[in-house]
Amino acid sequence: MTDDSHRFTSMYDECRQRVWAYVVSRAGRQVADEVVSETFAIAWRRLDDVPSPALPWLLGVARNVLRDTIRAEARRDALAAELRSWTEGDVADEVAERMGVLRALASLPDDDREILVLVAWQGLSPRDAARVVGCSATAFRVRLHRARKRLKQAMQAAEPGQERHGQERHGQEPRGGEPQGQESRPRVRNLSEEWS
Amino acid sequence: MNPIDELRAARPAHLGDTPVDERTRAAELAYAMARPRERRRRAVARPVWGLGLAGAAAALTAAAVVVVNGTGGGGAPPTSAAAPPASSAPHKVRLPARAILLAAAEKAADQPEATAAYWHTVSVSRSVYTVEDGGYQVVDRQRSEMWTPRAIGGEQWGRDQNLGAVPATDEDRAAWERAGSPSRLTVQVPGKKLEPMTLSTSPGKPSTRHTPLVDGDKVFWLGRNVTMKDLRELPSDPDRLKAWLLRSYGGHSTESDEPMSSDTWLFQVSVGLISDMPVTPEVRGAAFRMLAALDGVDVTEDVTDAEGRSGTAVALKEPFRVNGGAVLRSRLIFDAATGRALATETVVVEPGGLQADLRPGAVWNSTTVLESGWTDTRG
């Protein structure tokens, strides 16, 4: 492997899941892989520009990719499904509190949620997080302060006992192909056949 | 506890630091690194095949072999389950292969196209079988015709006809005649289905079928199921086309879960695209350019397809192993004058498994394309 591809692969291994988690928290799992692969494709192309540590830079790129490639409406729908999935399922007592926090997070405005996730889950310093969302460090601190206050209020308001949401099922793409050789002709199978 | 700490503790498990699965990793790395790097300083040396055909031909006289390293134009996607990461040692690439493919790309992109209500293809598929008592081999032939609607919501129509089995070679014909020229042949079907199959030497009746499009709009399989719109809007830039296709690469074969390198996978999928899918001429040209940029592409001129037509074959040097142990290589035979596909073939490199009875170099199966184009009438 060349130095470049070695460096790129290490960066990928170090940051990929963090970038993925960020995109999931912004737009849900459905689009996350697509945005992540595009982000790393850009990182490879612009490897000379990638600073160290790379994570804040990568998150900033992912943020732009998300904005440029995923329609706002689709993002909202996918994110709503994602947020529901965080807070569904059997709630044992010990996790009820965690669920409450996540519900509170889900109820916040998009911008607040992004700021909180960057700091709490991605472990970014306010300065790095400010770079990701494209504002000054000072402005970021103010926004973080407000977001934290709103999270606290939402946590106090959200007590356990909310309705449970049904499980989201995402369609699997039908996939054809009997293992009978290199069938070059296109194959399309009905979903029902695939799963019967 | 401060709300940030509580939030940190409440992070859903799947958003934690679990490692990425190996297939996704291989696919994403390949996807990213398939693209050329943007250098801060502009690269000084251009690869020879970037000069265009005249330049390439001129360069040919100067040096028959060029040395390409993995990060050049096109690049070698590393890491996959099947192939170890590409070494940093330069690959030697014979220039003529690229020049031939680039010429085909230009011809393909220049073909006229007028779309109509249906994309229509006629093809004949052939597979080799070993006759149970006698040990000789026969080729079973299936003609299939397909009409795929340009508009969504319609149905895909097909007409299939068995053309009958014929002895594979002159030697096989002699063996068949010695056996009394039987019209019904019991053949072995190795693999999961152990029951023998009976083939007939005479053609069957054509049967017509029609089915609604899968999901209402999916018409072909191109690494994944795609709509007519997807196909018509494929990127006509080779790098972007490659990136588009590689998004569906999962580290394994197009036919099974067997590991397969991204280049092999890409080759298989693009051969399908070139051979009979309703893509624009520019995209077909881009697919040839994409093949030209792959490492280890082999081009053989003056080969004959199963219909007896002469053409040029392109294959990957690196063969692939399939379930059961055979090592195979697939190749595309095209008409160099038009960039149109004539046939796709699977050639045995090392016999084994389903192809245990075949000799190295034998064509195990093939699909010849007799017609492909747009039509308003469904025959």
Interface residues (C-beta under 8 A of the other chain):
Chain A: M1 T2 D4 S5 F8 T9 Y12 D13 R16 Q17 R18 W20 A21 V24 S25 D33 E34 V36 S37 F40 A41 A43 W44 R45 R46 L47 D48 D49 W86 E97 R98 M99 V101 L102 L105 L116 V119 A120 W121 R148 L151 K152 M155 E173 P174 R175 G176 G177 E178 P179 Q180 G181 Q182 E183 S184 R185 P186 R187 V188 R189 N190 L191
Chain B: N2 P3 I4 D5 E6 L7 R8 A9 A10 R11 P12 H14 L15 G16 D17 T18 P19 V20 T24 R25 A27 E28 L29 Y31 A32 M33 R35 P36 R37 E38 R39 R40 N69 G70 T71 P78 T79 P85 A86 S87 S88 S123 S125 S127 S144 Q156 T211 L213 V214 D215 K218 V219 F220 W221 L222 R224 N225 A243 R247 T254 E255 S256 Q268 V271 G272 S275 D276 M277 V322 N323 L328 S330 T344 T346 L354 W364 N365 T367
